[in-house]
Amino acid sequence: MGGHEYRYVTSKNIGVGHLKLENIDMISEREHRKIFSRCDVRYGDLLLTKDGANTGNAALSTFVDEVSLLSSVAFIRCDPKVALESYVLHFLLSEAGHRQITDAMSGNAITRLTLGKINALTLPLPPFGEQHRISEILTDTDGLIRSLGRLIAKKQAIKQGMMQQLLTGKTRLPGFTGDWVQKPLSELVSYEQPIRYLVSSADYGSTGTPVLTAGKTFILGYTAETDSIYDALPVIIFDDFTTAAKFVSFPFKAKSSAMKMLTAKPGADLRFVYERMLHINFVAVDHKRRWIDEYSKIGVAVPPMEEQQAISSVIEDADCEIDALNHRLAATQAIKQGMMQELLTGRTRLTPAGETE
């Protein structure tokens, strides 16, 4: 648009319940005045994406200064005696609200919400005081979810930095001073293909031994008792290290003979080797005989076994901490969904603050 006086809010800046302002465009005052004269968005207005792939994304305006909206973003300003924008926001982001928005877009060749269809949206509206309490509870839960997300990202960044230092010997754990030795991968791990562990039919069940490919775990299990199950654990499974590799510590069956498996040789800790291999910049080439011709010859610097195990233990502890936070995040998100189902439908009622039952 040219100019840099005023921020220009587009659909890319509207997330699900929050604004994304890392990359926001700017426009000149002249262009801003043209837009703002007919679309005077204010602090606290509800911003709703009505065009494009992000249609239905909504967030509250936190802009104190004047901003301009692209036509793909609409704003909703409620009658302050009737409805609260934050309550409407939570409803639009709920399952019932999303369903209404989807229905309103049906039949359109281009994903779009017209202003008329936005005005026609309906929602259950409790008394104003109850709206405020519902909004407060759901907003606090959103804050906890965002805090957990930021904490997980921070822990992951710390883990990555720690691994970069520990796996290369730039930082040594207390008590370890032995030399690191450069060894080809063929001296650290043994290689095989899981021919005798392959699923021999499509006999999947809802329970049983997990069936793996190089890139993912099948949800269903394999229930036949007569076939071999791989249990010489742990093991690394992969097809191409540039795209997929998995450290596996549970018994499994294999889906494809294209899978390759690595186990530790004496003097090597497999978790250390696995994490170290993930930091190798493999060059994409023909993969048909990749292990024999390429991987096995790649050199990796490794410390004595005791230090390998200590590094693996530190990484596993970090993973456990991150996993626990992810479980907590998932549980909090599930709790919020349950609260939305109850509070935004009137199934559970709240007494406004300051009032008694």
N, C-alpha and C positions, 0 to 999 in steps of 0.2 A: 504493500500500500504506500510505502514511502513515509518519511517522517519518523520521529521518535518521541513525540510528546505524550501520547496516550496509549495505554495498553488496549490490545484488540483481542477479545476473547472469542475463540472459535471452538468447534466441537472437540478438538484434540485436548482442550483445557478442561473439559468436563468429565470427571471420573464418576465412579459409582459411589456417591455420597461425599465426594471431596473434589476440590479443584486441583488441577495439575498445572502448576505454574512454572515448571522448570524451563519450558520453552514457549514463551508467549510472544506474539508479534506486537509490533508498535505501528501507530499511524500518526499522521500529521494532525494538528489541531483543526485544520479546515475540514478534513474528512471526518474527524470525530464529531464536529458540530453537526454535520449533516445527519449522522447516524443517531446521535444522542438526542436530537430534537424530536425524534419520533420513537425513541427507545431509551428512556431515561432510567436505566437500571440503577438500583440503589443497594446499599449494604443491607443484607438480610433477605433480599429477593431470592426466589427459587429459580435457578437456571436449569433449563431442560433442553437436551439435545433433541432436535426434531427432524434432522436429516442425516442420512449416511449410516455408516456401519455402527456408530455409537448411539443411534437413536434410542432414547429411553434413559440414557445416563442423566443423572440429576445431582445437583449440589447447591448449597446455599452460597450466595455471593458474600465474600469477605472483603470486598473492595471498599475502602473508605473514600478513595478518590474516584472521580468519574472514569468510566471505562466504556468502550464501545463493544457491541455484540455483533458478530457475523449473523447473517440471516438464518443460519443453521441452528442457532441457539435462541430459544424463547425464554422470557422471564415471566414468572407468576408472582403477583403481589396480592395477598389476601386482604379481605376486609378485616381489620384488626379486632372487630367486635364478634366475628364469626369463626374465623379459622386462623391457625398458626402455620406459617410457611414450613417450619421444621416438622410439624406433624404431617403435612401434605407430602413432604419429601420422603419421610419414612414409609408412607403408604405407597407412593409411586415405586419405591424400590422393593416393596414386598411382593410376594408371589401373586396376590390378587391385583396389585397395581401393574405389575409386569404383564399379566394376562390381558388386562384392559388395553394397555398400550399395543401389545401384539395384535389384538383383535382390531384395533383402530387402524393399524397399518395394512391389514389383510386386503388383498385385491389390488394393491398399488404395485405398479411395475418397478418403481423406485422406492426404497425404504424411506418413508416420510410421514411425519405427523403434521397435519395442517393445524392452523390456529383454531379452526372450527372444531376439529376433533379433540384438541386439547381442552377446549372449553366444555365439551360434551362429556369429559371424563367424570365419573361419579365416585364418591368414597363415603364410607360410614363416618359420620361426624359427631363425636360426643361433645358434651359441654366444653367450653373453652378451657376451664381449669383442668379438666381431665386430659384434654389434648396436650396441655403444657406438661403434665406429669408423665404421660406416655412418651412424649418427645424427649424429656429429660432423661428418662431411664434408658431409652434406646440410644440416645446420643452418648451417654456415659459408657454404654457397652461398646459402641463404635470406637470411642476413645481407647478403651482397653484393647480392642482388636488391633487398632493402628499401633499402639504401644508395643504389643507383642510382635507385630510384624517388623517394626523397627529394631526391636531387640534381637529377633532372629537374624535379620540382615546384618546387624553389628557382630553377632557371634559368628556368623558365617565368614564375614570379612576377616575377623580376628583369626579364625581357624585357617583360612587361606594364607594369610601372612605368616602364621606360625609354621604351617606346613612347608612353605617356600623356604623358610630358614632351616627347619629341622631336617628336611629331606635332602638338603644339599650340603649339610655340614657347616653352614654359615654360623649357626647357633648350636652349641652343644648343650645337652642336658647335664645337670650337675653330676660330677663323679665320673664322667666318661672322657677319656683322653686318647683312646686308641686310634691308630691311623685308619683312614678310609681307603679302600682298595677298589680300583676299577676292574669290573668283571663283566664279561658278556652275559646276556640274559640266559644263554644256554647252560651256564654254570650255576645259575640260581634257581631255575625252574625246569620241570619236566613237562613235556608237551604230549597230548594225545587228543584223539577225537572220540566222542562218546558213542561209538558204534553199538556196543552191547547194552547201552542204557537208553536206547531210543524207544519211544512209544511205538508199539507194534500195531495199534489200531486206534480208532477214534473213541475208545472206551473211556470217556471223561465222566467224572462224577462231581457232585457238589463238595465232596471232601476227598481226602487222599493225598498222595504224594504230589507236590507241586511240579508242574511241567514247565520247563524253561526254554527260551530261545536265547540268543546272545544278548538281546537288547531288553527283554522284559520277562516278568513272571506271569504265566497264565493264571487267571483267577481260579480256574477249575483244576481239580487234581486228577491223578490217574489211579485207578483202584485195583487193577489187576495185580495179583500177588505173585505170579510166576515169573515176571520179568525182573531183571536186575535193577537195583536202585543205586545211584551213585552216592556213597557215603564216606569216601576217603577225603574228609574235609579238613580245612577249608580248600576252596578251589577258585580260580579265576576263570570265568567263561567269557568268550568274546568271538566276534567275527572279524571285526576290523577295529583296532584300537583308536582310530581317529573318530569313530562314530559311536561305538558301544562297547562297554566292558563292565562286568559285574563281579564283585567279590561275594561269594556264596558260602554260607556256613551252615546250611541245612541240607538234608538229603533231598534228592530230586531225580526226576526223569528228564530226558532230553527230547526236544521236538524235531530237531534237524541235525543231520550229519555234518552240516556246514559249521556247526558250533565247534570251537576249539577250546581245550581246557588246559590250564596250567596248575601244577602243584609244586610245592616247595621242595628243593633239594636240601640235603643236610647243610646247616650253616646259614640258611636263608629264612627270614620271617616273611611269610607270603603277604601279609597285610602291608608291610613296609615296601616290598617289591611292587605290589599293586599300586600303592599311592605314588611311588616313584615313577612307575611306567606312565601314569596319567599325566605326569609333568613333562614327558618326552614329546617333542614336536615331531611326530611321524609325518613323512612325506607321502602324499597320496600316489600310489602306483597300482599296477595290476596286483590283485590280491590272491591269485590262485595258489601260489606257493609262497605266500608272504612270510609265514613263520620261518620256514627253512632258509629262505634267501635274504630276509630282511630282519625280522625281529630278533632271532637267536643271536645275531652278531652285534647287536647294539650294546654298547658298554654302559654300565651303570656303576656309579661309585657307591659302595656300601660300607658301613662301619662294622665292627664286630657284632656277633649275634645278640649279645646282651643289650647293646645300644639300639639295634634294630627293634627288638621287642619293647624296649622302653618308649621309643618313638611311636610305635604302633599303639601302645597303651594310652599315650597322651592323645593321639588322634581319636581313638575309640571313646575316650572320656568326653572329648569335645563333641563327637557325634551324638553321644547319649544325651548330653545337655541340650543340643539343638533338637533332637527327636522329642525330648520331653516338652520343650517349648512349642514345637509343632503340634503335639497332641493337645496341649493346653489351648493353643489357638483354635484348633478344629473344634474342641469342646465348647469354647466360648462362642464360636460362630454358630454351632448347632443350638446352643442355648438362646442366642439372639433370634434365630429363625423361629424357635418355639414361642418366644415372647411376642414376636410380631404376629404370629398366627392367633395368639390369644388376645393381645391388646388392640390390634388394629381391626379386629372383627367384632369386638364387643363381647366375646366369650368370657373374658375376664375383665372386670371393671375396676377402676382405681378411684379412690377418694381424693379430690383435689387437696393440695397441701393446706394445712390450717383447718381442715374440716374433719369431723369425726364420723365414724361409720353410723 
